[in-house]
Amino acid sequence: QVQLVESGGGLVQAGGSLRLSCAASRSIFSGNAMGWYRQAPGRQRELVARINFGGGIINYVDSVKGRFLISRDNAKNTVYLQMNSLKPEDTAVYYCNSYPLRGTYWGQGTQVTVSS
């Protein structure tokens, strides 16, 4: 069964930090690169960060470089996103999924709201 369960979002002031977690089913996680995506109101979903299965290849969108850190625990089928120095423009629903996408399934996401 395909499953993606994101958690860790919340309301934080600008400059604060949050750590997101995503527990994935083995069918999505095992052997695949994983990514964190986000969708802000009125905007398209975008890829924020991605990490290959071995963890040695990591990429970030320019707007989060130096502030966000993606990691994964392959023993737990879990991917993380440490978000530091948060800005109001980081406000969005955050999702994890494989990279590239391998289907149309998405989890419920986790809301991140950054107040100024």
Secondary structure as GFF3:
##gff-version 3
##sequence-region A 1 116
A	DSSP	beta_strand	4	7	.	.	.	ID=ss1
A	DSSP	beta_strand	10	13	.	.	.	ID=ss2
A	DSSP	beta_strand	18	24	.	.	.	ID=ss3
A	DSSP	alpha_helix	26	29	.	.	.	ID=ss4
A	DSSP	beta_strand	33	39	.	.	.	ID=ss5
A	DSSP	beta_strand	46	51	.	.	.	ID=ss6
A	DSSP	beta_strand	58	60	.	.	.	ID=ss7
A	DSSP	three_ten_helix	62	64	.	.	.	ID=ss8
A	DSSP	beta_strand	68	73	.	.	.	ID=ss9
A	DSSP	beta_strand	78	83	.	.	.	ID=ss10
A	DSSP	three_ten_helix	88	90	.	.	.	ID=ss11
A	DSSP	beta_strand	92	99	.	.	.	ID=ss12
A	DSSP	beta_strand	110	115	.	.	.	ID=ss13
###
